[in-house]
Amino acid sequence: MTDPKDSTSHETGRHAVRLPGPALAALYLGVVLLPLAVALFGRAAPADPWEHAAAALGMVAVVAMAVQFVTSGRFDRVSRHLGIDKIMAFHKIAAWWVLVAVVLHPLFYVLPTWLDAPALGRERLEVYLTLPHYRSGVVAWAAFALLLVTSLLREKLPWRYETWRATHLPLGVLAVAGSLHHAFAAGRFTSASPLPPIWLATGVAVAAVVGVLYGWRWFKLHRHPWTLASVSRVADRMWQLHVEPAPGTPPLIYRAGQFVWLTVGRRRFPLLDHPFSLSDSPLDPGTRLIIKEVGDFTSTVGALVPGTPIGLDGPYGEFVLEGSDAEAVILIAGGVGIAPIMGLLRDMLARGERRPVRLAYAVGAPANFACLDEIEAARTRLDLHVLLLSESSAPDYRGEVGRLDRQRLTTLLEGLDLARSVVLMCGPGGMVTAVSDALLDVGMPMRRILYERFDYTAGSSRQDRRRTRRFAAIGAGLALGVAMFALAAS
Ligand SMILES: Cc1cc2nc3c(=O)[nH]c(=O)nc-3n(C[C@H](O)[C@H](O)[C@H](O)COP(=O)(O)OP(=O)(O)OC[C@H]3O[C@@H](n4cnc5c(N)ncnc54)[C@H](O)[C@@H]3O)c2cc1C
């Protein structure tokens, strides 16, 4: 069995290159705009700039749709550059500019006619939408629209989360396959430029992604099973699962604070997996997971029987302390957000952390606190100050009552050099947003505030808004590329 201590840095890619944001943005723009650059080498018939813009939008939509498969948070090599929270936010925002491109694509073709003679413009649009020659494009269009609508309305649809996921992938594949067929069947630049190899490569890349996700990973989940060693109740509707590698399964090489996708039972199909943080130190060959009951799957974990086969796919995420040059560590947990925080804390204990550590742990009611004995014991071995906060009180509760406001944060951070400290925060969306902004108000630099949310909500903290503005600039870059192509090709 490999000693996790020996292989951590190598296997987890700790020293792997992490591209900075501007380099990632340039890479994205380069990939999505590549077909336009290639199309310029072709000899398509001269046309109106609007028609060239229409063609460019179609080309951009195909590649941007394909890229969505790798920004889905399931590829650590992609998400490690930004972290899961940001990569999922990008995935959602990019879907909007794909939609804009897909909607404008047919409209721009008919726009010049429409402006001259509206009736004729409508007739042309009708032809595009009904002629068999364009059918694959219409199918792709409809599949993407349906994908976006079902994603936007996911919380309101009477579907299980798994049902939504089961439709998301086939709709995405249909949208890309339909658009690629449409590019070959009707693409004005495809037949007159060196574009076909690009479309073929796009199709192969998407097929490979689906193969890795649902073929290779399914195989690995069965080849390297884990076993449930024990389940214990740690708080109201909260369970701690201790899982261990089955004989022959190598230990999981990860960094404290990361997460895995977990499947339970004999089927262990990746479509049925759920993300959970690793609440342990990588120095332990097994691992613990803290899970809160919130729905169909999580409500069953308390009744799982030791010996149940478990599948773990991971590790993922950048909610880690490893590699940080900070002189002090501030951990903030809200509710089940304690799961990765316990992973970080247990790892600090295992590694004999010497830096000052401050922990703020906030819950709705005292019955929701988990692992309090362990946190209390950690105070004797670490330079650890703990603030326990509950929104309501109980007879034997001795912590503070209320929320983690600016005043409490100021007290928590007293004596620390904020520019040389780091915050790792995990909790419900609302709390993360409020506390992140409050941390900025008390002088914490934004780049020193790291957070992870469990619900992928974009949120609206100042940090989120800055991120959204940066992502919007990438969308604007695509629009500029389309406009330049339209002018250059005309
Ligand atoms: C990076 C990350 C780490 C997480 N770590 C933990 C943890 O350590 N402990 C913990 O208790 N919870 C954690 N969660 C949340 C956990 O994954 C969901 O609570 C769980 O998947 C809900 O499943 P369900 O079938 O019980 O609920 P459902 O009734 O199916 O869904 C309830 C809500 O949970 C969300 N959800 C459901 N399934 C998934 C899924 N496969 N992926 C993402 N979101 C989903 C959806 O927003 C859904 O609306 C984490 C989530 C993420 C994204």
The ligand as a Tripos MOL2 file, in Angstrom:
@<TRIPOS>MOLECULE
LIG
   53    58     1     0     0
SMALL
NO_CHARGES

@<TRIPOS>ATOM
      1 C1        -18.4100   20.7160   -3.5520 C.3       1 LIG1
      2 C2        -19.5430   20.2230   -2.6750 C.ar      1 LIG1
      3 C3        -19.2640   19.6210   -1.4700 C.ar      1 LIG1
      4 C4        -20.3010   19.1910   -0.6570 C.ar      1 LIG1
      5 N1        -20.0080   18.6270    0.5590 N.ar      1 LIG1
      6 C5        -21.0020   18.2370    1.3780 C.ar      1 LIG1
      7 C6        -20.7080   17.6590    2.6540 C.ar      1 LIG1
      8 O1        -19.5580   17.4770    3.0380 O.2       1 LIG1
      9 N2        -21.7610   17.3000    3.4220 N.ar      1 LIG1
     10 C7        -23.0620   17.4630    3.0220 C.ar      1 LIG1
     11 O2        -23.9680   17.1050    3.7710 O.2       1 LIG1
     12 N3        -23.3640   18.0190    1.8190 N.ar      1 LIG1
     13 C8        -22.3720   18.3800    0.9870 C.ar      1 LIG1
     14 N4        -22.6760   18.9090   -0.2330 N.ar      1 LIG1
     15 C9        -24.1010   19.0070   -0.6400 C.3       1 LIG1
     16 C10       -24.6050   17.6400   -1.0680 C.3       1 LIG1
     17 O3        -23.9330   17.2150   -2.2300 O.3       1 LIG1
     18 C11       -26.1100   17.6830   -1.3440 C.3       1 LIG1
     19 O4        -26.7400   18.0960   -0.1680 O.3       1 LIG1
     20 C12       -26.6140   16.3190   -1.7030 C.3       1 LIG1
     21 O5        -26.0780   15.9260   -2.9330 O.3       1 LIG1
     22 C13       -28.1240   16.3490   -1.7340 C.3       1 LIG1
     23 O6        -28.5990   15.1340   -2.2640 O.3       1 LIG1
     24 P1        -30.0680   14.5900   -1.9160 P.3       1 LIG1
     25 O7        -30.4060   13.5340   -2.9340 O.co2     1 LIG1
     26 O8        -30.1440   14.1860   -0.5170 O.co2     1 LIG1
     27 O9        -30.9620   15.8340   -2.0670 O.3       1 LIG1
     28 P2        -31.9440   16.2520   -3.2340 P.3       1 LIG1
     29 O10       -33.3330   16.2270   -2.7400 O.co2     1 LIG1
     30 O11       -31.6770   15.4580   -4.4860 O.co2     1 LIG1
     31 O12       -31.4730   17.7090   -3.4960 O.3       1 LIG1
     32 C14       -31.4720   18.7280   -2.5560 C.3       1 LIG1
     33 C15       -30.6170   19.8150   -3.1830 C.3       1 LIG1
     34 O13       -29.2380   19.4060   -3.0750 O.3       1 LIG1
     35 C16       -28.5410   19.7090   -4.2720 C.3       1 LIG1
     36 N5        -27.9900   18.4870   -4.8680 N.ar      1 LIG1
     37 C17       -28.5730   17.2800   -4.9460 C.ar      1 LIG1
     38 N6        -27.7930   16.3930   -5.5330 N.ar      1 LIG1
     39 C18       -26.6800   17.0560   -5.8730 C.ar      1 LIG1
     40 C19       -25.5070   16.6890   -6.5670 C.ar      1 LIG1
     41 N7        -25.3330   15.4550   -7.0250 N.pl3     1 LIG1
     42 N8        -24.5940   17.6400   -6.7790 N.ar      1 LIG1
     43 C20       -24.7540   18.8900   -6.3220 C.ar      1 LIG1
     44 N9        -25.8420   19.3060   -5.6660 N.ar      1 LIG1
     45 C21       -26.7920   18.4000   -5.4450 C.ar      1 LIG1
     46 C22       -29.5150   20.3490   -5.2000 C.3       1 LIG1
     47 O14       -29.3450   21.7650   -5.1400 O.3       1 LIG1
     48 C23       -30.8550   19.9790   -4.6920 C.3       1 LIG1
     49 O15       -31.7980   20.9520   -4.9610 O.3       1 LIG1
     50 C24       -21.6540   19.3280   -1.0630 C.ar      1 LIG1
     51 C25       -21.9310   19.9240   -2.2960 C.ar      1 LIG1
     52 C26       -20.8990   20.3600   -3.0900 C.ar      1 LIG1
     53 C27       -21.2240   20.9920   -4.4050 C.3       1 LIG1
@<TRIPOS>BOND
     1     1     2 1
     2     2     3 ar
     3     2    52 ar
     4     3     4 ar
     5     4     5 ar
     6     4    50 ar
     7     5     6 ar
     8     6     7 ar
     9     6    13 1
    10     7     8 2
    11     7     9 ar
    12     9    10 ar
    13    10    11 2
    14    10    12 ar
    15    12    13 ar
    16    13    14 ar
    17    14    15 1
    18    14    50 ar
    19    15    16 1
    20    16    17 1
    21    16    18 1
    22    18    19 1
    23    18    20 1
    24    20    21 1
    25    20    22 1
    26    22    23 1
    27    23    24 1
    28    24    25 2
    29    24    26 1
    30    24    27 1
    31    27    28 1
    32    28    29 2
    33    28    30 1
    34    28    31 1
    35    31    32 1
    36    32    33 1
    37    33    34 1
    38    33    48 1
    39    34    35 1
    40    35    36 1
    41    35    46 1
    42    36    37 ar
    43    36    45 ar
    44    37    38 ar
    45    38    39 ar
    46    39    40 ar
    47    39    45 ar
    48    40    41 1
    49    40    42 ar
    50    42    43 ar
    51    43    44 ar
    52    44    45 ar
    53    46    47 1
    54    46    48 1
    55    48    49 1
    56    50    51 ar
    57    51    52 ar
    58    52    53 1
@<TRIPOS>SUBSTRUCTURE
     1 LIG1         1 GROUP 0 **** ****
